[in-house]
Amino acid sequence: MKRPERPLRLGTRGSPLALAQAHMTAQALRDAHGWDQDAITTVIVQTSGDRIQDRALAEIGGKALWTKELDRALAEGEIDCAVHSMKDVETIRPDAIRIAAMLSRADVRDRLVGAENFAALPPQPIVGTSSPRRAAQVKRLRPDAQIILFRGNVATRLTKLEAGEAHATLLAAAGLDRLGQADIGATVEIDTMLPAPSQGAVGIETLADNDAMLGWLAAINHRDTFDCVMAERAVLRGLGGTCHSPIAALALLEGGQIHLRAEIISPEGDETVRDEARLARGDFDAAEAIGRGLLERASPALRSLFEG
């Protein structure tokens, strides 16, 4: 495809990790199309999620806090595309916006920072996290743990840990790796902590009627990542999951099929409902049905986390 007539405006949040992911996306576009450095410019859009750091996301609007300002910038023509961590993107997106591409997925696992493993934590450990999934999984592994709120970017959370506010925290391996901090933390295997849906994936959105941008982005779409992440997002649709809800899901390609694992967990970690299945690639209806099936098998108390 021909070079854009003007520099493409790539929208992103302003955190170091968001900027690293935006630069990865811009470079992928330049490499795919043979563009020079000036073909793309980065536009930083501050989001409500970046501004409000003292409360859990579930209390102040959920995942929309990461996306609504970028959605507005797209709709009003201020940017041509938006780069997101896919795990921060709402399950139901506006009809006018399309998830057009995903980069090749990075490490999906979490890293435990502050101890070599959960058994090495002291009695009644304090663990900092803002993730309901991580909190529930920690309580399942260590029922004696106390969970405290840790919000902020990677550097902020590490600073809180160094200041002694908690014994440990959990961070996404992909984010640490992209920030050049691969030496931080002990990797937690997925059999111990199944990751969040879409963890480790970077997605790019644009307007559904922007054919030129859709074409440019198609060239950098990593189809394996796209199909797996969309299967995980279909589980979320089936659950009606929100930021209040402890949900884990991971889809992997195996022999041309998608091996999908998913679980929902009570906040105290004392109830887990899980399922796994092998699905035809692109069968997102079956993935959504897995989410609905988890709810059907859950206790009324666990099911209530997904209502309203």
N, C-alpha and C positions, 0 to 999 in steps of 0.2 A: 504494500500500500504506500501511497505517496506520503511525504513528510507533511506534518501539520503546517498550515499557513502561518500560525503563530505558536509560541511556546504553549505546550499543554500545561494546564494548572492542576497539579496533583495535591489534593487536600489531605491534611493529616493533623492529628493532635500534636502537641508540642513537647511531649515527654521524650527523654533520650531514646527509649525503646521505640516509640512511635516514629521518631525521625529516622532511626536506623532501618525500620521496616519500609518507610517511604523511600529512602535512598536505595534499598534493595529493589524495590518495584521500579523506580526510575531507571536504574541500571539495566534491569531485565528488559524494559521497553527499548532502551537505546541499543542493547545488544541484538534484540530480535529484529529490529528494523534498520539498523545501521545509522541511527541518528547521532548527531553530535551532542555535546553537553548542553548547548543552548536550546535544544528542542523541548526540554521539560523544566518547569520551575515548580518549586515546592511552596505551598501556601499553608501556613500554620493557622489552624482554627482552634481556639480555646473552647473546651467543652465544659459543661456543668460538672461532669465527673472529675475533671482536673481541678476545678475551683473549690468544690466541697469535699474536704478531706477528713472531717471529724465525725461522720456518721456512715453507717452501713448503706450500701447502695439500695438495698431493699426498702429502706426507710425514706428515701428521697427521690424515687422514680425509676429504680432499676436500670437495666442496660441502656434505656433511651438516653441516659445522661452521657453516654459515650458517643451517641450517634446523631442526636437531633440537630445539633448545630451544623454538623457536616451534611446532614440531609438538607437542611435549609440552604446551605451554601451551594449544593448541587442544584436544587430547585430554582434558585435565583440566579444561576449562571455565574457564580463567583469562582467555581472550580469546575473542572471537567471530569474528574474522578476522585474517589476518596479511598484511602487505604485504611484498613481496619485489622486489628486482631480479631479473628472470626469468633472467638469465644465471647467477645464483647458485643456482638451484633445481635439485635433482637431477633427472635424466632420468626415473627411475622413482619415482613418489610412492606413499605408502601408500594403500591402497584407501579408507580412512576419510576421506581428505582430497581435496578437489577444487579445481583451479584454476578459480575461478568467474568471474573478470573480469580484463581488462587495460585499462589506460588507453591513450590514444592514444600511439603510439610517438614518441619524440624522435629526434634525430639519431643514426644508427647508427654513425657513423664514430669513429675514434680521432683524438686530437690529439697531435702530437709537441711536447714541451715541452723547450726547450733549444737548438733549432736550427730554421731555417726549413724544412729538408727533410733527408733522409738524406744527400744528397751534400754538404751543408754541414758535416756532422760531421767532426771531425779524423780522421787516420789512427788505427786501432785504438781507436775510440771505446768508452767504457764506457756501456752503456745499462742502466738499472735497470728491472726489471719482475718481477712474480711470475707472469705469464701464459705458459704454454708456447706458446700461439698467437702472441702478440706476439714472444716470443723467437725462435721459428722464422722468422717473417716478417722480423724485423730481420736475422737471419743470412742469409736469402735475398737481401735487398737489400744488406747490408753484411757479407760473409763475414769481414771483419777485426774485426768488433765483438766486444767482451767483454760478456757478459750477467751482471749481478749481481742478487741478490734485492732487490726493493723491495716490502715489504708495508706495510700500514697504510692509513688513510683518505687522502683527497685532500690534506689539509693536511700530513699526515705525509710523504707522498711528495714534495710540493713543498719541504718543509723539508729533506729529505735532498738534493734536487737543489741547492738554494741553498747547502747546506753543502759542495758540491763532491764528493759521493760518486759522482756520475756526470756524464757530459756531457749526457745526455738521459734522459727517461722518456716513457712513453706513457700517456695517460689517456683515458677515454671522454668524447667530446664531450657526451653527454647529461648525465653527472654534473656536469661543469663548468658547463653551462648551468643546471642546476637549482639549483646553488649560487650563481648570480649571477656566475660567473667565465668568461663566454663569451669574454673577451678573452685568455685564457691559451692558448698553444700554437698550432701551425699545423695546420690540418685535413689529414688524410691521406685521399686519395680511395679509394673502395672498390676501384678497379682496382689500386691499390698494396697495400692491406691490407684484405682482406675481413674484416668484423667477426666477433666471436664470435656463435654462435647466441644469439638472444634479446637481444642488446645493445640498449640504449636502451628496453627495455620494462619497465614496472612491472606486476606481477601481484598479485592478491589471492586468497588461499586461505581456505576455510572447511571445516567438516565436511560430508561428502557428504550427511548426513541432516538438516542444518539448513536446512529448506525456507524459512524466513523470511529468513535471511541470504542464501541463494542468490537469492531474489527481489529483495532490495534491491540486491545486487551486479549482477544482470543488467541493471539500469537504467543502470549506468555502464560496461558492457563495450563496448569499441571493437572491433567485430567484425572489421574489416580487420586490425588489429594481432593480434588473437587467432588468426585463421586463419594468418597469416604466421608468427608465432612457433611455433605448434603444428607447422607444417611443418618448421621448423628443428629443433625438438625431436625430431621423427620421424627426421630424419637422425641425430641423436645416438643414438637407439635402435638404428638399423641398424648404427651403428659400435660400440656398446657403449662410447662415449667416457667418459673419466674426466678428472680434473684433471691426469693425466699426459700427456694427449693433445693435440697441436696440431691443433685443428679450427677451421675457419671456415665459416660458412654465412649466407646472406642470402636471404630470400624477399620478393619484391615483387609487389604486385597490378598486373597489366598486362592491360587488356582483359577483365576478368572471370576471368582465369586467374592462377595463381601462377607467377611466374618464379623458380625456385629455383637458386641457385648454392652449391656446397659444395666444400671442399678439405681435404685432410689433408696435413701437412707434416712432414718429418723434423726433429728438433731442431736440426740444423746447417743447415737450409734448403736442402740439396742435392737433395732429392726432394720434389716436389709432385704429388699426384694430385688432379685436379679434375674436376668434372662440372657440367653445368647442364641444366635441362629446364623445360618449361612443363607444369604439372599442373592438373588440375581442382581448383577450390577445395574443400578438405576431403578431398582424396585423400591422406591421411597414410600409407597403405600404400605408395603410389608414392614418397613422400618417404623412407620408411624403406628402400625398395629402393635408392635412390640411395646411402645410407650403406653398405649392404652391398656395392654395386658398387665403391665406392671401395676398400674393403678387399681385394676380389678382385683389383684391379689393382695393389695396393701391393706393394713388395718385402717379403720376409720380415722384414727389420729394422724397417720402418715398421709392418707389420702387428702385430709383437710388442708395440708400444706400446698396443694395444687389447685385449690378451689378459690374462685373469686379474684 
